[in-house]
Amino acid sequence: MANNQFSDWTKVIKSTTKPDPATGAINPPIQLSSTFEQRDFDHFGKWDYSRSGNPTRDVLEASIATLEHGTRGFAFATGMAAISTALLTLNQGDHVILTKNVYGGTFRLVTQVLVKYGIEYTFVDLGDEAALKQAFQSNTKVVYIETPSNPTLQVTNIADVAQIAHAHGALAFVDNTFMTPILQKPLDLGADLVLHSGTKFLAGHSDILAGLIVTKDQDLGDQVYFLQNAMGATLGVSDCWLLLRGIKTLAVRMEKESANALALATWLEQQPLVTKVNYPGLSDSPDYPVQSKQAASGGAVLSFDIGSEDNVRKLVELVKIPVFSVSLGAVESILSYPPKMSHAEMNPAERHARGITDGLLRYSVGLEDVEDLKADLKQAFEQIK
């Protein structure tokens, strides 16, 4: 049976378990070498300098390409290094359309850094087809999708937006961090490039920083590799090895954490203190029809509003299980406050326009017993009333 016939559950194991032909060790060795001997004056081997390529990193990059059904994978030092590299395939004078509800780090990169290099941008509600089509300019080269979005969990129809982008001569880039290739495969839906903060679900244990890119075609892959090698923000080999180890358990973690998230979101909808729950896996969510069509579940991240910053401050002091921190996607549940964390770069008006209200909390649901998670929030809610 060819590898492409395996299920994702099998692929996460087969693509990360590469026995060493020299020793038979089932895990790839960590090649702690910055440089490689060339045995022939006229013919260099596959590796020469670890910024340009390393055997350990190669296994990781091949693994993520396999899981995303892409042609080439690339590993970076952080998720933002991956996003920066992807957007630097644009040239001076180019224009990019981005989803209105975008990660704060991406917002900062586009509005404060890329503009210095003459790259223009427009934020659009990608669910509004008329607004999207109106946003295209003669110099639009990329439509940047984040679905579900952070932290409001708004869903974008990848296939529809990719088709519109291609009709206007632009590429479609998708941040797939929240779903991972286990739950959603943007390249199969028409996207040209997929991004991940590997720090999150792919690693899964809050122990490394990493970013990943997967491209669909060779030409775009060549552009990304040139930038990866030229700028040098590559992932260190020890972290490559840890990320490979994290991917081995990705499928089973995503299944359990997503089930926990659905149960918790359903429960939250019934709580009087909660004014809104954002989770595309809920059958009454306006995003459910698209999400259920393009993804296997609603994922393991939700957000909910408890009315005010004052209530949030109280809740953070009262809960006992989730870690109050930035980041997401770990085995432990993580509670975050986007206005002061992931989206602190936005002023209040920008945040509110994107649905990031003062009472909004993001909850990355971990592997704990979901009944314990409910009981923990229940005791906190009762003390806030």
N, C-alpha and C positions, 0 to 999 in steps of 0.2 A: 504494500500500500504506500503510495506517495505521500509525502508530508502534507501536501495541500488537501488531502482527503481526510486528515485527522480532525477531530473536534478541537475547539479551543482549549478544552481541559487537558487534552493530550499534548497540544502544541506548546503550552506553557512549560511542560516538563521536557519535551524533546528538544525544544529550541534553546533551553538553558542548561541542559545536561549534555556536555560534549566530552566524552572520554578522551583523555590525553593519549595519542597513539604511542608515545614513547614509554609511558608508565602504566597506562590503563586506569589512571585516576579518573573517577567519573565527573569530577568538577573541573572546569578549566583552570589552569594554573594562573596565578597572579604574576604577570611578567613585569617585575620591578626593574625595568631597564629603560633608560632614556634614549639609548642608541643601540644599533644593531650592526654587527660585523658584516661587511660585504666581502665575500670570498673571491669575487671576480672583478677585476679592474674595470671591465667594460659592461658588465651585466649586474645590476643591483637586484637584490631580493625584494620581496613584497614589503618589508618593513625597513626603514632606515632611521627614523627619529620618531619618538612616541607622540609628538604633537600631530604628526601626519598620519599615524596609524600604529596600533598596538594590538597584539594577538588577543589579549583579554577584552579590550574594547570592541574588537571585531565580533566576538561572540555576542556581546550585548546588542550591538547595532544590527546584526543579522537577526537576532531574536525579535526585536521590536518590529523590524520590517516584515518578518514572517507573520507576526500576530496581527499587524495592521493591513496585511495583504498589499504591501508596498514593494517597491523595487530596491530601495536603499534606506538604511537607517543611520542616524547620527546621534552621538551622545555628547552632551555639553555639561559644563560645570554647574549650571543652575537652569531652572525653567526660564528665567528671564534672558539668559544667554541664548537659549534656543529661540525664544520669541524675537529677540533682537536680530539674530542671524537670519531668521525667516524674512523679517521685514526689510533687512538690508539687501535682499535680492532686488528691491526697488532701487531706482536710480533718481538722481536729482531731477526734479520736475514731474515726477510721477505722483499719482494720487491713489489713496487707499480708502475704501469704505469699511467702517468697522461697526459691529453691533453696538447699539447704544449702551447696553448693559455689559460692559467689559471689565475684566479684572483691573484693579487699581494700578498695578505695575505696568500693564500694557497701556493704560490711559496716560500714565506719566511718560512712558517712552515715546509715545506718538505725539503728545502735545508739547513736550519740553525738550526732547532730544532730536527726533527725526526732522522736526521743522527746521532745525539749524542746518540741515543738509538738503533743504529744498524739497522735502517730501511732504505733500499736502494730505489732508485727511478730512473725512466727514463721518460723523456718527449718525447712525440711522437705526430705527426700529426695523430689524430685518423681517419681522412678521408682517410689515406693511409693504406689500408688493409695489404699490404705486409710489410710495416714498423711496423705496430702494431704486426703482428704475429712474426716478427723477434725480437721484444723487449721482448717477454716472456722469463722468466728464470724458472728454476726448483722451485725457491722460490717465484714466483709471486703470490700474493694472491688477489690483488685488481686492477681493472682498474677504474680510476677516470675520470669521464666525466663532462664537464661543457658546457651546450648547451642551447641557444647560448652563446658563450664565451664572456668574458669581457676583453677588450672593442671592439674587432673586429667583434663580432657577428657571428663568424664562427659556423656552425651547424655540430653536430655529429649525425650520424645515431645510435640512442640508441639501437634499436633492433639488428642491425648487430653487434655492438661492444659488447653488452651483450652476444650474442650467441657465439662470438669468445672467450670472457672471460670465459664463462662456459665450453667451449670445452677444455680450458687449465686449468681447475680446479680453476679458480679465480672468485671473485665476481665483480659485476658492481655497482659502486656508482655514483649517478648523482646529481650535483648541479642544482636545478630547480628554483633558485631564480628569473631569468629573466622572466620565463614563468608562474610560479605559477601553482597549480593544476587546475585552471580554463582553462588554455590554453594547458597544457601538463601533461600527467601522465606517468612518466618513469617506475613505477612498472608494469603497464599494458603492457609496451613494453619490459619487461624482466629484468629490473634493480632489484637489491636486496635491495638497500637503497637509500633514497632520502634526500637531504639536502636543507635547506632554510636559507638565512639571512632574518629572519622575520622582521627585521628593515625596509626592503624595501617595496615591494608591499603589503605583507600581512598586515602589520601595516598601511602603506599608508599615514602617516601624519607627518613624520619626528619628532616623539616625543618619541620614545623608541628605545632601542637596544634589539634584540632578535635573537635567533637561534632555528631551529627546525630540527629534524630527524624523518623520518618515515621508518620503516623496513617492509619487506615483510613476513619474517618467524619468528617464535617464538625464535629459537636459537639465531639468530643475535640480535633480540630484547633484549634477556636476557643479551647478552654481552654489549649492549649499556646502558641498565639500570644499570648494575654493575658499569660501568665507570662513568655514570652520578651521581650515589649515592656516589661512592668512591672519586671522584674529587670535586663534589659539586658545579659545575658551573651552577646551576639551575636558571631559570627565576623567579624573585620575583613576588609575587601574584598580586600586583597592575599592573605591566606590563603585566602579563598574562591577566588580565581583559581588559586592553587597547588593547592588540593584538586581543582578541576575538571581541571587538567592531570594530576594523579595518576590520577583516575578513568578518563581516556582509555586508559590501559594496564592497567586493573584485570583485565580478562578474561584477557589473555595472561600477566600475572604470576601470577594465581591458578592457572592451569592448570599452569605450569611449577613453581611453588613447591609445589603440592600433590603433583605427581608426585615431586619430590625428597623430600618428607616421607614419602611412602609407602615409597619405596626405603630411606630412612634408618631408618625405624621397623622395617621388615622385617629389616634388617641388625642393628640394635640387639638385637632379640630373640635373636640367636644369640651375643651376647657374654657370656662368663662373668661379667664384673664387673657386668653389668646385671641387677638383680633383678626389675625390672618396667618395662614400656613401656606408656604410655597414648597410644593413637592410635586413634580410632574408624574409621579407614579400613582397619585390619587385619582380615582375614576371621575371625580367631580372637578378636577383641575381643567381649566381651558386648554392647557398644553397636553393633556393626556392623549388625545387622538394622534397627534404627530409623534409624541414620545413613544407610544406603544407601537407605532409603525416603524420607526427607525432605530429603536433601542430595545434591548431585552428586558429592561426594567427601569424604574425611576432613579436608580443609583442609591448611594449611601449618604448623600448630603441633602439637608433640608434647611429651611429658614422659617422663623416665625416671629410675629410681632406681639409684644406685650404692652404696647401703648406709649411708653415713655422711657427716656434715659434713666429716670429715677427708678423705675421698676427694674430695668436691666441691672443697675448697680446693686439692688437688693438681691436679685436672683443670683448674680455671680457669687455673692457672699454666702448664699444659702445652699446651693447645690453641692453635692459631695462626690459625685462620680466623674463627670467630665472634667478634663483639664481646661482651664480658661487660658487660651493661648491663640496665637496665629497658627496658620497651616490647617491641614485636613488630611484625610485619607489614611489614618493610622489604625492600628488594632485597638488603640484606646480612643474613646469618644473625646472630641475636642469641641468646646464651646467658644465661639468667637464673636466679637462685636465689630462688624464691618466699619461703622463710622469712625472708629478710632484705630482700626487695624488695617485690613486689606484695602479700604477705600479712604484712608485718612488724607490722601492727596487731593480729594475732591472737596470743594467748598459745599456748605449745606444745600445751597440751591441746586447744584449739580447732582448731589446725592439724592435729594428728594425727587428730582425729576426722573431719576432712574429707579425709584421705588425703594431706595435705601433709607428708610425712615429712622428716627431716633430710637424707636423701640424695637428695632430689628436685630435678631440674633441668628447666627448661622450655627448649625449643629451638624458636625461630621460624626456620624453614628458608627461606633466601633463594634467589637465582638462581645461586649458584656451581655448579660442576660437582659433582654428588653424589658422584662417586668421590673427589674431593678431600676432601669433608666426611667420608666414611667413613675415608679414610686418616689424616686429622687426628685423629679420635677414636681410631683404632686405635693410633697411636703413643702417645697419652696413656694409654690403658688399659694398654698394655704396661708403662709405667713406674710405674703405680700398683700392679700386682700384687705 
